[in-house]
Amino acid sequence: MKLIFYFFILALIVFLNIGLYLPFLKGDEEDICSNINRLKKYKWFQDLLNNKNYKELIVYDKDVRKVIGKFNGNKIYSKLFQNIYRKKLQNTLYQKSNRLA
């Protein structure tokens, strides 16, 4: 009887940990995708996507995607923040591409 109780408690703890952790992953990916869709409207981002190496990093590299996900979606439309985000993304892509080469 004790064994069943301990198993139930362990299962509950595992379930709660997974349940609490997964929504954050989902939210991050939603932020990344929405920010990428917003950024696609701008020529500088389209130029980055036209570069084969950079496009691969934007699509698959977790660190680059994390940088994009941290951008404030409401501020992307501001010219000032576009320049800040562009420089930050370009620096990240440049560093990542140099590590791979």
VENVEN-V391221 format. One record per residue. SS is DSSP state (2 for helix, 1 for strand, 0 for the rest). PHI is phi in radians with two decimals (999 if undefined). PSI is psi in whole degrees, 0 to 359 (NA if undefined). Layout:
# VENVEN-V391221
SS,PHI,PSI / SS,PHI,PSI
This chain:
# VENVEN-V391221
0,999,318 / 2,-1.12,323 / 2,-1.08,318 / 2,-1.14,318 / 2,-1.08,313 / 2,-1.13,321 / 2,-1.10,318 / 2,-1.10,316 / 2,-1.11,315 / 2,-1.06,315 / 2,-1.08,320 / 2,-1.12,317 / 2,-1.10,315 / 2,-1.10,316 / 2,-1.08,317 / 2,-1.16,320 / 2,-1.10,316 / 2,-1.16,317 / 2,-1.11,328 / 2,-1.43,333 / 2,-1.51,321 / 2,-1.11,322 / 2,-1.04,328 / 2,-1.19,322 / 2,-1.13,318 / 2,-1.12,317 / 2,-1.11,319 / 2,-1.08,314 / 2,-1.15,324 / 2,-1.14,319 / 2,-1.10,317 / 2,-1.07,311 / 2,-1.12,318 / 2,-1.18,322 / 2,-1.19,322 / 2,-1.10,317 / 2,-1.10,323 / 2,-1.18,319 / 2,-1.23,334 / 0,-1.08,344 / 0,-1.31,347 / 0,-1.89,140 / 2,-1.07,320 / 2,-1.07,325 / 2,-1.32,323 / 2,-1.09,323 / 2,-1.11,321 / 2,-1.14,320 / 2,-1.21,334 / 2,-1.28,339 / 0,-1.38,120 / 2,-1.02,315 / 2,-1.16,317 / 2,-1.17,321 / 2,-1.08,318 / 2,-1.10,320 / 2,-1.17,318 / 2,-1.11,321 / 2,-1.38,321 / 2,-1.98,335 / 0,-1.40,124 / 2,-1.17,325 / 2,-1.21,318 / 2,-1.14,317 / 2,-1.14,326 / 2,-1.14,321 / 2,-1.07,315 / 2,-1.12,321 / 2,-1.14,334 / 2,-1.40,347 / 0,-1.10,140 / 0,-1.36,116 / 0,-1.03,327 / 0,-1.32,334 / 0,-1.57,352 / 0,-1.04,329 / 0,-1.33,344 / 0,-1.35,135 / 2,-1.06,319 / 2,-1.06,311 / 2,-1.25,331 / 2,-1.04,317 / 2,-1.13,319 / 2,-1.12,312 / 2,-1.15,321 / 2,-1.07,312 / 2,-1.11,318 / 2,-1.12,316 / 2,-1.18,317 / 2,-1.09,318 / 2,-1.08,317 / 2,-1.12,315 / 2,-1.11,319 / 2,-1.11,315 / 2,-1.12,317 / 2,-1.16,318 / 2,-1.21,328 / 2,-1.24,327 / 2,-1.19,325 / 2,-1.32,332 / 0,-1.34,NA
